Amino acid sequence: MAVIAYQLVIMQMLSVSQWHHFAYMVISMAMLGFGAAGTFLALFREPLKRHFENVLPVLYFLSGISMALAVRMVGIFGDFDTFLLFFDRSQIGLMIFSYLAWCLPFFFAGLAITLVFYYQVGQIGSHYFFNLAGSALGALVIIVLFWIMKLEYIPPLLALLPMVSAWMVRIRTGRFAMVIAAGLIIPLIGFIYPASPQISEYKALNSSLQLPDARITYERSSPYGLLQVVSAPAQRFAPALSLQYRGEPPVRDILFNNGEYFGTLLGRYEDPGDNASTDSGDHILDYTTRGLPYAVRAPESVLVLRAGTGNDVSHALHHGISAVTAVEPHRQANRLLEFIHPEWIDSLYNQPEVSLYGNNVRTWMAGHHDVRKDLIILPVLGAFGGTSGIYALQEHYHLTLEAFREYRDRLTDTGMIAVTVWADYPPKASLKLLATWRSLLDEQDVTDPENFIMAVRNWGTITFLMSRTPFTAYERESTRAFCLERSFDPLILSDIRPDERDYYNLAEDRSFFNHVDSLLHGDAEVFNRDYIFDVSPATDNRPFFSHFLTLQSIPELREQYDDHELPYMELGFILAAVTLIQIVLASVFLIILPLFRVGWKGTRRRWTFLYFAGIGIGFMFFEMVLIQKLVLYLGQPVYATASVLAALLMSSGAGSYYSSGLPADRRTLIRTGSVIILLIAVYAALMMPLLEMSMSWPLLVKIGNVLVLLAPPAFFMGMMFPFGLRRLSGSNDTQIPWACGVDSCLSVSATALATMIALESGFGVVMAIAALAYAFTTFAALRIGGEA
Amino acid sequence: MLTDSYFSSILLPVFILLLILLFTVPAVPPAFAETGSDDEEDQRYQRLREQMVNRQIIARGVEDRPTVNAMRSVPRHKFVQSGERRRAYMDSPLPIGYGQTISQPFIVAYMTQLINPEPGMKVLEIGTGSGYQAAVLAEITDQVFTIEIVEELGEWGRQNLRNAGYDKVQVKRADGYYGWEEHAPFDAIVVTAAADHIPPPLVEQLRDGGLMVIPVGSPFRTQNLMLVEKRGEDIRTRNLMPVRFVPFTREDE
């Protein structure tokens, strides 16, 4: 129970201190710890067996101690920072050290569990059941702990569980009891002086905290992340403000989630009107490109997606909108702003005109088929100055082609979708958005997309509008007037003149305009193929809107940017590649190389390798895809991870247990393998459509659905590993440690590899490889081990 | 898509090798080592500075004489953290703590050149940081004013400027948003610590015909620069790309 819970708590801690992309690394850490434990057992079987009763409590004890200590150990030699990884080489050492330090609790716990299985074979059934039931329980209990405790208190609490186990199986001598009692001091210190995650210097929270007299005025943790409010007298809200604005931008507190900007607590903004050149009555956002939709039309109903702290709600209310619907998946933030501190945003979410929903965007859409809105506003994409591609691995299901299709279906006849993008160079996000919209309009057989899309830009942002019906000449003139007043430039209008595109905001590289025109008027597919970055639309199969770098483009980019700079083009992607190398090397060094000491004897080794390699890759690829896909269904990565882990552990454990009653002959293996391949194919095609039918159901019911739906494939997958081991059990006994080693090594590596392949080719390909891997396993079943 | 995947699978190992190479190529010029007397050290820094100016600045098209001379004169190694001194003349930004960086030498030179610096010009800098940009400006004009909002950085920047002999630079620890009204109007404003908006008071404090330059970009990347030109009520911006100008679409073969 503690092990799975610990895995999820590290995931949360790394999301707070760094970024979410370490999630798969944490899964690999746990796998590596267990894999290395298996190898260790193979090497030291005899001494461990001789001292089983002494070793077991020590391992539990060490597991508990390392759980409490790892959080502190990772900072001993300095704090690892993702942003410095490609700048300061000592960071590579820090990353590897942190990785190995986090692995320690898994190693000790893994060794203890494997030892019990190995030496108490007679009670394997009950041991296995309790192990899996505990693991599944751990995945669910941690979600509750996230709600009720601060993150930093959870590791010392979890550390107590293995220490209790150590106490239960302790050697009956006073000395060891004293050691355990003394060891309790370490978790106790963890409670008194908790080790909070050190937030990266390069996260937005730290920029705010550097302002004079800045302070954190509120802090609360939940499964959705760590919410913090920063108050500072010099913290102003004026994103990409018009240079014609002559007032003073409002000073406001900012809400951060996991150290990243979540929203400014703007509330109902009233222009102070103390400056003659500012039109009294305008909202501050009317002086940004975000004012465009209200300058073009007068919507009566507005849907704000991922509403955050309600800045767009405030804007809509300011324009007298009588029906504002806000959808924000961060329920903890909603509760805070709606019930606990509504005064922070002038009770915006409690206004009679406003309806707030705490749903994932796609979930809300699925439950509101009949709703029609005049204006749908999406959150601002990117950040001022760029994000260095840190979000490349994040699934953005609200920005896929399928999502925009749903938004378009929810528009009234004169409805519009509005998206604002921070300017980036080289241009990527704006072009990807445009490519997505072009695809959408192509689907509707629209031959004149420039009549349905308009955009304006200023020095920092571009706001795009897509209308259900063509924009009129009057609306185009209103846009021009809006631009003239604010010193903005039109970017897309059906009757645009080349000279009006950069009158106020000159672009040195005008090729951006050509790119925009190519996407609007030309062959979008040809453009997507020829552009150096991947700006093809994100889809539910490949929902990585912020991933633009392709492996093919790296050599070309290296010619233009130096090697120091290149990683900062898309840090998330490069980091995935670097961690893949690290994970592969760690698993080879810690799992495979030590096995050469015992040697690999026996016949048909290639078949053994193929069989277990297939299981390692197939199972983990399947698991990784499920976690990423179910973020769409369950809304939060932590819910998706916990549910998938619980479902797979429970059902594969049950399958494994059930397999002991079946003969491990070739026929059974081939039948089981074939069922798995078939199930992967069926799930790849039907799982999401099936789940989409229950998309709008309550979260707990959806978690239940996941547990039930994943049971069949996991059940059969759980049978293949013990079948394989039983096939080998009659042969030379060095085959078994190698089989476990190969499985562990490839499972560990597959976590990172699956992420890379999903980025490049989508989930469909990862699923196909998972099926292929099981096909190899099934094929190898023909030859593995002795005759049945 | 299938072809892409195959292509990727071939390129992946190549890419991994490239990354390994990236980490193994020496980051510090081998000619430099942190040993020797003060004089020898000064000479070594002088040599590195000369190399920096020739290879990173003149070779990339910064030819404004006062700017080039200033870059030759300012001891950049006195404006970085002690642990980063050996990297002071490298072609990259360097961290100075507080999530901030000192811009790469080329960007400092390019920004300086953009405001057409001349002796007697009144220049305001927003974001003192390490003080390096202010020092470069001070080599050209005596009227340099610099404001830093982060107290610790402001103090460190002030010390660096004093230690390097730039006593005339006026340093203030304050919110740069309001500019420095007593000394306004300014011929140029250099914003080295950009926020997500351009403060209206800074636009006000720019004299008619004045220029404001602002770097835009995330840490450790060559920034784009934004030039704000004020002509009466007409305020325009120009987005400038200091890196080599390249088409991002591939030519049809």
Interface residues (C-beta under 8 A of the other chain):
Chain A: F83 L84 F86 F87 D88 R89 I92 E201 Y202 K203 N206 S207 Q210 L211 P212 P233 A234 R236 A238 P239 A240 L241 L243 Q244 Y245 R246 G247 E248 P249 F384 G385 G386 T387 S388 A423 Y425 P426 P427 N458 W459 G460 S487 Y503 Y504 N505 L506 A507 E508 D509 S511 H515 S518 F527 D530 Y531 I532 F533 T550 L551 Q552 I554 R558 Q560 Y561 D562 D563 H564 E565 Y568 M569 I574 A577 V578 L580 I581 M756 I757 E760 S761 G762 V765
Chain B: M1 D4 S5 F7 S8 L11 L12 F15 I16 L18 L19 I20 L22 F23 V25 A27 D91 S92 P95 G97 Y98 G99 I149 V150 E151 D175 Y177 A194 A195 D196 H197 I198 P200 V203 V216 G217 S218 P219 F220 R221 T222 Q223 N224 M226 V228 I235 R236 T237 R238 N239 L240 M241 V243 R244 F245 V246 P247 F248 T249 R250 D252
